[in-house]
């Protein structure tokens, strides 16, 4: 079962984020999926999560997520990822105006499955590093 979940999860992320086929998320995320990503507000429902990635692809048309590591045991999932993209639109996460800068964001997520769907996850990423790459917050030594 874990291998099937891994394959479906990798497929859904690749289809939705990397290719823009957001409906692929319906195959893996529950309709009432809850996504926590401090310090930003929670996203409630797979439709909100899909909208976030639609907005992300508008801001970063070359958005790409690489799943660096994925572990699923029982109903628990742990993922380490790298996001890359060139910001040509207003960032849906930071609100930063278009910069034309290429960014790299690394993060981890812990998810909880019920049956064949992810129902909740907690994401922690290097948001400070992203803000520094976009020029919203100066990097150390630039002040």
Rosetta constraint file for C-alpha pairs under 8 A:
AtomPair CA 1 CA 5 HARMONIC 6.26 0.50
AtomPair CA 2 CA 6 HARMONIC 6.14 0.50
AtomPair CA 2 CA 72 HARMONIC 5.67 0.50
AtomPair CA 2 CA 73 HARMONIC 6.33 0.50
AtomPair CA 2 CA 74 HARMONIC 7.12 0.50
AtomPair CA 3 CA 7 HARMONIC 6.21 0.50
AtomPair CA 3 CA 72 HARMONIC 7.94 0.50
AtomPair CA 4 CA 8 HARMONIC 6.16 0.50
AtomPair CA 5 CA 9 HARMONIC 5.91 0.50
AtomPair CA 5 CA 72 HARMONIC 7.61 0.50
AtomPair CA 5 CA 116 HARMONIC 7.25 0.50
AtomPair CA 6 CA 10 HARMONIC 6.05 0.50
AtomPair CA 6 CA 70 HARMONIC 7.18 0.50
AtomPair CA 6 CA 71 HARMONIC 7.75 0.50
AtomPair CA 6 CA 72 HARMONIC 6.94 0.50
AtomPair CA 7 CA 11 HARMONIC 6.07 0.50
AtomPair CA 8 CA 12 HARMONIC 6.05 0.50
AtomPair CA 8 CA 27 HARMONIC 7.75 0.50
AtomPair CA 8 CA 28 HARMONIC 6.85 0.50
AtomPair CA 9 CA 13 HARMONIC 6.21 0.50
AtomPair CA 9 CA 28 HARMONIC 6.29 0.50
AtomPair CA 10 CA 14 HARMONIC 6.13 0.50
AtomPair CA 10 CA 67 HARMONIC 7.43 0.50
AtomPair CA 11 CA 15 HARMONIC 6.03 0.50
AtomPair CA 12 CA 16 HARMONIC 5.82 0.50
AtomPair CA 12 CA 24 HARMONIC 5.20 0.50
AtomPair CA 12 CA 25 HARMONIC 5.61 0.50
AtomPair CA 12 CA 27 HARMONIC 7.21 0.50
AtomPair CA 12 CA 28 HARMONIC 6.82 0.50
AtomPair CA 13 CA 17 HARMONIC 5.59 0.50
AtomPair CA 13 CA 18 HARMONIC 7.13 0.50
AtomPair CA 13 CA 24 HARMONIC 7.92 0.50
AtomPair CA 13 CA 25 HARMONIC 7.41 0.50
AtomPair CA 13 CA 65 HARMONIC 7.53 0.50
AtomPair CA 14 CA 18 HARMONIC 4.98 0.50
AtomPair CA 14 CA 19 HARMONIC 6.46 0.50
AtomPair CA 14 CA 65 HARMONIC 7.36 0.50
AtomPair CA 15 CA 19 HARMONIC 4.93 0.50
AtomPair CA 15 CA 20 HARMONIC 6.27 0.50
AtomPair CA 15 CA 21 HARMONIC 5.26 0.50
AtomPair CA 15 CA 22 HARMONIC 7.08 0.50
AtomPair CA 15 CA 24 HARMONIC 6.24 0.50
AtomPair CA 16 CA 20 HARMONIC 4.79 0.50
AtomPair CA 16 CA 21 HARMONIC 4.46 0.50
AtomPair CA 16 CA 22 HARMONIC 4.25 0.50
AtomPair CA 16 CA 23 HARMONIC 7.00 0.50
AtomPair CA 16 CA 24 HARMONIC 5.78 0.50
AtomPair CA 16 CA 25 HARMONIC 6.45 0.50
AtomPair CA 16 CA 53 HARMONIC 7.81 0.50
AtomPair CA 17 CA 21 HARMONIC 7.36 0.50
AtomPair CA 17 CA 22 HARMONIC 7.16 0.50
AtomPair CA 17 CA 53 HARMONIC 6.59 0.50
AtomPair CA 17 CA 57 HARMONIC 7.58 0.50
AtomPair CA 17 CA 63 HARMONIC 6.86 0.50
AtomPair CA 17 CA 64 HARMONIC 6.41 0.50
AtomPair CA 17 CA 65 HARMONIC 6.74 0.50
AtomPair CA 18 CA 62 HARMONIC 7.82 0.50
AtomPair CA 18 CA 63 HARMONIC 6.20 0.50
AtomPair CA 18 CA 64 HARMONIC 4.90 0.50
AtomPair CA 18 CA 65 HARMONIC 6.50 0.50
AtomPair CA 20 CA 54 HARMONIC 7.50 0.50
AtomPair CA 20 CA 57 HARMONIC 7.38 0.50
AtomPair CA 22 CA 50 HARMONIC 5.91 0.50
AtomPair CA 22 CA 53 HARMONIC 7.61 0.50
AtomPair CA 22 CA 54 HARMONIC 7.46 0.50
AtomPair CA 23 CA 27 HARMONIC 7.82 0.50
AtomPair CA 23 CA 50 HARMONIC 7.74 0.50
AtomPair CA 24 CA 28 HARMONIC 7.54 0.50
AtomPair CA 25 CA 29 HARMONIC 5.72 0.50
AtomPair CA 25 CA 46 HARMONIC 7.42 0.50
AtomPair CA 25 CA 50 HARMONIC 7.27 0.50
AtomPair CA 26 CA 30 HARMONIC 6.93 0.50
AtomPair CA 26 CA 31 HARMONIC 7.35 0.50
AtomPair CA 26 CA 46 HARMONIC 7.22 0.50
AtomPair CA 27 CA 117 HARMONIC 7.45 0.50
AtomPair CA 28 CA 116 HARMONIC 6.89 0.50
AtomPair CA 28 CA 117 HARMONIC 4.86 0.50
AtomPair CA 28 CA 118 HARMONIC 6.09 0.50
AtomPair CA 29 CA 33 HARMONIC 6.08 0.50
AtomPair CA 29 CA 46 HARMONIC 6.32 0.50
AtomPair CA 29 CA 117 HARMONIC 5.01 0.50
AtomPair CA 29 CA 118 HARMONIC 4.76 0.50
AtomPair CA 29 CA 119 HARMONIC 6.32 0.50
AtomPair CA 30 CA 45 HARMONIC 7.61 0.50
AtomPair CA 30 CA 46 HARMONIC 6.51 0.50
AtomPair CA 30 CA 117 HARMONIC 5.30 0.50
AtomPair CA 30 CA 118 HARMONIC 5.89 0.50
AtomPair CA 30 CA 119 HARMONIC 5.35 0.50
AtomPair CA 31 CA 45 HARMONIC 5.58 0.50
AtomPair CA 31 CA 46 HARMONIC 5.15 0.50
AtomPair CA 31 CA 47 HARMONIC 7.45 0.50
AtomPair CA 32 CA 44 HARMONIC 6.54 0.50
AtomPair CA 32 CA 45 HARMONIC 4.27 0.50
AtomPair CA 32 CA 46 HARMONIC 6.22 0.50
AtomPair CA 32 CA 119 HARMONIC 6.91 0.50
AtomPair CA 33 CA 44 HARMONIC 6.11 0.50
AtomPair CA 33 CA 45 HARMONIC 4.64 0.50
AtomPair CA 33 CA 46 HARMONIC 5.40 0.50
AtomPair CA 33 CA 118 HARMONIC 6.85 0.50
AtomPair CA 33 CA 119 HARMONIC 4.52 0.50
AtomPair CA 33 CA 120 HARMONIC 5.49 0.50
AtomPair CA 34 CA 42 HARMONIC 7.05 0.50
AtomPair CA 34 CA 43 HARMONIC 5.86 0.50
AtomPair CA 34 CA 44 HARMONIC 4.72 0.50
AtomPair CA 34 CA 45 HARMONIC 5.94 0.50
AtomPair CA 34 CA 46 HARMONIC 7.76 0.50
AtomPair CA 34 CA 119 HARMONIC 6.29 0.50
AtomPair CA 34 CA 120 HARMONIC 4.63 0.50
AtomPair CA 34 CA 121 HARMONIC 6.55 0.50
AtomPair CA 35 CA 42 HARMONIC 5.58 0.50
AtomPair CA 35 CA 43 HARMONIC 5.05 0.50
AtomPair CA 35 CA 44 HARMONIC 6.50 0.50
AtomPair CA 35 CA 49 HARMONIC 7.72 0.50
AtomPair CA 35 CA 120 HARMONIC 5.71 0.50
AtomPair CA 35 CA 121 HARMONIC 5.04 0.50
AtomPair CA 35 CA 122 HARMONIC 6.12 0.50
AtomPair CA 35 CA 123 HARMONIC 7.50 0.50
AtomPair CA 36 CA 40 HARMONIC 7.94 0.50
AtomPair CA 36 CA 41 HARMONIC 7.16 0.50
AtomPair CA 36 CA 42 HARMONIC 4.66 0.50
AtomPair CA 36 CA 43 HARMONIC 6.64 0.50
AtomPair CA 36 CA 120 HARMONIC 7.86 0.50
AtomPair CA 36 CA 121 HARMONIC 6.13 0.50
AtomPair CA 36 CA 122 HARMONIC 4.72 0.50
AtomPair CA 36 CA 123 HARMONIC 6.08 0.50
AtomPair CA 37 CA 41 HARMONIC 6.85 0.50
AtomPair CA 37 CA 42 HARMONIC 6.28 0.50
AtomPair CA 37 CA 122 HARMONIC 5.97 0.50
AtomPair CA 37 CA 123 HARMONIC 4.78 0.50
AtomPair CA 37 CA 124 HARMONIC 6.08 0.50
AtomPair CA 38 CA 42 HARMONIC 7.81 0.50
AtomPair CA 38 CA 123 HARMONIC 7.42 0.50
AtomPair CA 38 CA 124 HARMONIC 6.86 0.50
AtomPair CA 40 CA 93 HARMONIC 7.70 0.50
AtomPair CA 43 CA 48 HARMONIC 6.01 0.50
AtomPair CA 43 CA 49 HARMONIC 6.24 0.50
AtomPair CA 44 CA 48 HARMONIC 6.21 0.50
AtomPair CA 44 CA 49 HARMONIC 7.43 0.50
AtomPair CA 45 CA 49 HARMONIC 6.55 0.50
AtomPair CA 46 CA 50 HARMONIC 6.04 0.50
AtomPair CA 47 CA 51 HARMONIC 6.12 0.50
AtomPair CA 48 CA 52 HARMONIC 6.20 0.50
AtomPair CA 49 CA 53 HARMONIC 6.54 0.50
AtomPair CA 50 CA 54 HARMONIC 6.18 0.50
AtomPair CA 51 CA 55 HARMONIC 6.12 0.50
AtomPair CA 52 CA 56 HARMONIC 6.07 0.50
AtomPair CA 52 CA 92 HARMONIC 7.14 0.50
AtomPair CA 53 CA 57 HARMONIC 6.04 0.50
AtomPair CA 54 CA 58 HARMONIC 6.44 0.50
AtomPair CA 55 CA 59 HARMONIC 6.32 0.50
AtomPair CA 55 CA 91 HARMONIC 7.97 0.50
AtomPair CA 55 CA 92 HARMONIC 6.05 0.50
AtomPair CA 56 CA 60 HARMONIC 5.74 0.50
AtomPair CA 56 CA 61 HARMONIC 7.69 0.50
AtomPair CA 56 CA 63 HARMONIC 7.40 0.50
AtomPair CA 56 CA 91 HARMONIC 6.93 0.50
AtomPair CA 56 CA 92 HARMONIC 6.09 0.50
AtomPair CA 57 CA 61 HARMONIC 4.72 0.50
AtomPair CA 57 CA 62 HARMONIC 7.13 0.50
AtomPair CA 57 CA 63 HARMONIC 5.98 0.50
AtomPair CA 58 CA 88 HARMONIC 7.94 0.50
AtomPair CA 58 CA 89 HARMONIC 6.28 0.50
AtomPair CA 59 CA 86 HARMONIC 7.93 0.50
AtomPair CA 59 CA 87 HARMONIC 5.49 0.50
AtomPair CA 59 CA 88 HARMONIC 5.47 0.50
AtomPair CA 59 CA 89 HARMONIC 3.81 0.50
AtomPair CA 59 CA 90 HARMONIC 5.50 0.50
AtomPair CA 59 CA 91 HARMONIC 5.52 0.50
AtomPair CA 59 CA 92 HARMONIC 7.21 0.50
AtomPair CA 59 CA 98 HARMONIC 7.61 0.50
AtomPair CA 60 CA 85 HARMONIC 5.31 0.50
AtomPair CA 60 CA 86 HARMONIC 5.20 0.50
AtomPair CA 60 CA 87 HARMONIC 4.74 0.50
AtomPair CA 60 CA 88 HARMONIC 6.03 0.50
AtomPair CA 60 CA 89 HARMONIC 6.68 0.50
AtomPair CA 60 CA 91 HARMONIC 7.90 0.50
AtomPair CA 61 CA 85 HARMONIC 7.20 0.50
AtomPair CA 61 CA 86 HARMONIC 7.07 0.50
AtomPair CA 61 CA 87 HARMONIC 7.68 0.50
AtomPair CA 61 CA 88 HARMONIC 7.47 0.50
AtomPair CA 62 CA 84 HARMONIC 7.85 0.50
AtomPair CA 62 CA 85 HARMONIC 5.27 0.50
AtomPair CA 62 CA 86 HARMONIC 6.32 0.50
AtomPair CA 63 CA 83 HARMONIC 7.14 0.50
AtomPair CA 63 CA 84 HARMONIC 5.84 0.50
AtomPair CA 63 CA 85 HARMONIC 4.47 0.50
AtomPair CA 63 CA 86 HARMONIC 7.24 0.50
AtomPair CA 64 CA 83 HARMONIC 5.65 0.50
AtomPair CA 64 CA 84 HARMONIC 5.35 0.50
AtomPair CA 64 CA 85 HARMONIC 6.35 0.50
AtomPair CA 65 CA 81 HARMONIC 6.70 0.50
AtomPair CA 65 CA 82 HARMONIC 5.66 0.50
AtomPair CA 65 CA 83 HARMONIC 4.46 0.50
AtomPair CA 65 CA 84 HARMONIC 6.55 0.50
AtomPair CA 66 CA 81 HARMONIC 5.61 0.50
AtomPair CA 66 CA 82 HARMONIC 5.23 0.50
AtomPair CA 66 CA 83 HARMONIC 6.47 0.50
AtomPair CA 67 CA 79 HARMONIC 7.01 0.50
AtomPair CA 67 CA 80 HARMONIC 6.20 0.50
AtomPair CA 67 CA 81 HARMONIC 4.54 0.50
AtomPair CA 67 CA 82 HARMONIC 6.65 0.50
AtomPair CA 68 CA 79 HARMONIC 7.49 0.50
AtomPair CA 68 CA 80 HARMONIC 5.42 0.50
AtomPair CA 68 CA 81 HARMONIC 5.04 0.50
AtomPair CA 68 CA 82 HARMONIC 6.87 0.50
AtomPair CA 69 CA 78 HARMONIC 7.94 0.50
AtomPair CA 69 CA 79 HARMONIC 5.53 0.50
AtomPair CA 69 CA 80 HARMONIC 5.09 0.50
AtomPair CA 69 CA 81 HARMONIC 6.92 0.50
AtomPair CA 70 CA 77 HARMONIC 7.22 0.50
AtomPair CA 70 CA 78 HARMONIC 5.82 0.50
AtomPair CA 70 CA 79 HARMONIC 4.49 0.50
AtomPair CA 70 CA 80 HARMONIC 6.62 0.50
AtomPair CA 71 CA 77 HARMONIC 5.59 0.50
AtomPair CA 71 CA 78 HARMONIC 5.14 0.50
AtomPair CA 71 CA 79 HARMONIC 6.38 0.50
AtomPair CA 72 CA 76 HARMONIC 5.71 0.50
AtomPair CA 72 CA 77 HARMONIC 4.31 0.50
AtomPair CA 72 CA 78 HARMONIC 6.45 0.50
AtomPair CA 73 CA 77 HARMONIC 6.50 0.50
AtomPair CA 75 CA 112 HARMONIC 5.63 0.50
AtomPair CA 75 CA 113 HARMONIC 4.74 0.50
AtomPair CA 75 CA 114 HARMONIC 6.60 0.50
AtomPair CA 76 CA 110 HARMONIC 7.19 0.50
AtomPair CA 76 CA 111 HARMONIC 5.79 0.50
AtomPair CA 76 CA 112 HARMONIC 4.93 0.50
AtomPair CA 76 CA 113 HARMONIC 6.28 0.50
AtomPair CA 77 CA 109 HARMONIC 7.94 0.50
AtomPair CA 77 CA 110 HARMONIC 5.53 0.50
AtomPair CA 77 CA 111 HARMONIC 4.80 0.50
AtomPair CA 77 CA 112 HARMONIC 6.27 0.50
AtomPair CA 77 CA 113 HARMONIC 7.57 0.50
AtomPair CA 78 CA 108 HARMONIC 7.27 0.50
AtomPair CA 78 CA 109 HARMONIC 5.80 0.50
AtomPair CA 78 CA 110 HARMONIC 4.58 0.50
AtomPair CA 78 CA 111 HARMONIC 6.38 0.50
AtomPair CA 79 CA 108 HARMONIC 5.47 0.50
AtomPair CA 79 CA 109 HARMONIC 5.21 0.50
AtomPair CA 79 CA 110 HARMONIC 6.47 0.50
AtomPair CA 80 CA 106 HARMONIC 7.62 0.50
AtomPair CA 80 CA 107 HARMONIC 5.87 0.50
AtomPair CA 80 CA 108 HARMONIC 4.35 0.50
AtomPair CA 80 CA 109 HARMONIC 6.59 0.50
AtomPair CA 81 CA 106 HARMONIC 5.79 0.50
AtomPair CA 81 CA 107 HARMONIC 5.50 0.50
AtomPair CA 81 CA 108 HARMONIC 6.14 0.50
AtomPair CA 82 CA 104 HARMONIC 6.83 0.50
AtomPair CA 82 CA 105 HARMONIC 5.73 0.50
AtomPair CA 82 CA 106 HARMONIC 4.51 0.50
AtomPair CA 82 CA 107 HARMONIC 6.58 0.50
AtomPair CA 83 CA 103 HARMONIC 7.99 0.50
AtomPair CA 83 CA 104 HARMONIC 5.59 0.50
AtomPair CA 83 CA 105 HARMONIC 4.98 0.50
AtomPair CA 83 CA 106 HARMONIC 6.22 0.50
AtomPair CA 84 CA 102 HARMONIC 7.21 0.50
AtomPair CA 84 CA 103 HARMONIC 5.58 0.50
AtomPair CA 84 CA 104 HARMONIC 4.52 0.50
AtomPair CA 84 CA 105 HARMONIC 6.42 0.50
AtomPair CA 85 CA 102 HARMONIC 5.53 0.50
AtomPair CA 85 CA 103 HARMONIC 5.56 0.50
AtomPair CA 85 CA 104 HARMONIC 6.89 0.50
AtomPair CA 86 CA 100 HARMONIC 5.98 0.50
AtomPair CA 86 CA 101 HARMONIC 5.41 0.50
AtomPair CA 86 CA 102 HARMONIC 4.10 0.50
AtomPair CA 86 CA 103 HARMONIC 6.18 0.50
AtomPair CA 87 CA 91 HARMONIC 7.16 0.50
AtomPair CA 87 CA 98 HARMONIC 5.80 0.50
AtomPair CA 87 CA 99 HARMONIC 5.93 0.50
AtomPair CA 87 CA 100 HARMONIC 5.10 0.50
AtomPair CA 87 CA 101 HARMONIC 5.59 0.50
AtomPair CA 87 CA 102 HARMONIC 6.37 0.50
AtomPair CA 87 CA 103 HARMONIC 7.50 0.50
AtomPair CA 88 CA 98 HARMONIC 4.83 0.50
AtomPair CA 88 CA 99 HARMONIC 6.18 0.50
AtomPair CA 88 CA 100 HARMONIC 5.03 0.50
AtomPair CA 88 CA 101 HARMONIC 7.69 0.50
AtomPair CA 89 CA 97 HARMONIC 6.69 0.50
AtomPair CA 89 CA 98 HARMONIC 4.63 0.50
AtomPair CA 89 CA 99 HARMONIC 7.81 0.50
AtomPair CA 90 CA 95 HARMONIC 5.83 0.50
AtomPair CA 90 CA 96 HARMONIC 5.53 0.50
AtomPair CA 90 CA 97 HARMONIC 4.63 0.50
AtomPair CA 90 CA 98 HARMONIC 5.13 0.50
AtomPair CA 91 CA 95 HARMONIC 4.85 0.50
AtomPair CA 91 CA 96 HARMONIC 5.26 0.50
AtomPair CA 91 CA 97 HARMONIC 6.73 0.50
AtomPair CA 91 CA 98 HARMONIC 7.29 0.50
AtomPair CA 94 CA 131 HARMONIC 7.32 0.50
AtomPair CA 96 CA 134 HARMONIC 7.36 0.50
AtomPair CA 96 CA 136 HARMONIC 6.89 0.50
AtomPair CA 99 CA 134 HARMONIC 6.68 0.50
AtomPair CA 101 CA 133 HARMONIC 7.56 0.50
AtomPair CA 101 CA 134 HARMONIC 6.62 0.50
AtomPair CA 103 CA 130 HARMONIC 6.80 0.50
AtomPair CA 103 CA 133 HARMONIC 6.19 0.50
AtomPair CA 103 CA 134 HARMONIC 7.43 0.50
AtomPair CA 104 CA 130 HARMONIC 7.11 0.50
AtomPair CA 105 CA 125 HARMONIC 7.05 0.50
AtomPair CA 105 CA 126 HARMONIC 6.16 0.50
AtomPair CA 105 CA 127 HARMONIC 7.45 0.50
AtomPair CA 105 CA 129 HARMONIC 7.25 0.50
AtomPair CA 105 CA 130 HARMONIC 6.09 0.50
AtomPair CA 106 CA 125 HARMONIC 5.79 0.50
AtomPair CA 106 CA 126 HARMONIC 5.94 0.50
AtomPair CA 107 CA 123 HARMONIC 7.12 0.50
AtomPair CA 107 CA 124 HARMONIC 5.61 0.50
AtomPair CA 107 CA 125 HARMONIC 3.87 0.50
AtomPair CA 107 CA 126 HARMONIC 6.23 0.50
AtomPair CA 108 CA 123 HARMONIC 5.81 0.50
AtomPair CA 108 CA 124 HARMONIC 5.49 0.50
AtomPair CA 108 CA 125 HARMONIC 6.28 0.50
AtomPair CA 109 CA 121 HARMONIC 6.52 0.50
AtomPair CA 109 CA 122 HARMONIC 5.41 0.50
AtomPair CA 109 CA 123 HARMONIC 4.23 0.50
AtomPair CA 109 CA 124 HARMONIC 6.26 0.50
AtomPair CA 110 CA 121 HARMONIC 5.44 0.50
AtomPair CA 110 CA 122 HARMONIC 5.30 0.50
AtomPair CA 110 CA 123 HARMONIC 6.62 0.50
AtomPair CA 111 CA 118 HARMONIC 6.60 0.50
AtomPair CA 111 CA 119 HARMONIC 7.60 0.50
AtomPair CA 111 CA 120 HARMONIC 5.72 0.50
AtomPair CA 111 CA 121 HARMONIC 4.05 0.50
AtomPair CA 111 CA 122 HARMONIC 6.45 0.50
AtomPair CA 112 CA 118 HARMONIC 5.70 0.50
AtomPair CA 112 CA 119 HARMONIC 5.92 0.50
AtomPair CA 112 CA 120 HARMONIC 5.36 0.50
AtomPair CA 112 CA 121 HARMONIC 6.18 0.50
AtomPair CA 113 CA 117 HARMONIC 5.52 0.50
AtomPair CA 113 CA 118 HARMONIC 4.26 0.50
AtomPair CA 113 CA 119 HARMONIC 5.64 0.50
AtomPair CA 113 CA 120 HARMONIC 7.33 0.50
AtomPair CA 114 CA 118 HARMONIC 6.35 0.50
AtomPair CA 114 CA 119 HARMONIC 6.40 0.50
AtomPair CA 126 CA 130 HARMONIC 6.48 0.50
AtomPair CA 127 CA 131 HARMONIC 6.22 0.50
AtomPair CA 128 CA 132 HARMONIC 6.19 0.50
AtomPair CA 128 CA 137 HARMONIC 7.80 0.50
AtomPair CA 129 CA 133 HARMONIC 6.14 0.50
AtomPair CA 130 CA 134 HARMONIC 6.24 0.50
AtomPair CA 131 CA 135 HARMONIC 6.19 0.50
AtomPair CA 131 CA 136 HARMONIC 5.18 0.50
AtomPair CA 131 CA 137 HARMONIC 5.60 0.50
AtomPair CA 132 CA 136 HARMONIC 5.90 0.50
AtomPair CA 132 CA 137 HARMONIC 4.87 0.50
AtomPair CA 132 CA 138 HARMONIC 5.60 0.50
AtomPair CA 132 CA 139 HARMONIC 5.57 0.50
AtomPair CA 138 CA 142 HARMONIC 5.70 0.50
AtomPair CA 138 CA 143 HARMONIC 6.34 0.50
AtomPair CA 139 CA 143 HARMONIC 7.53 0.50
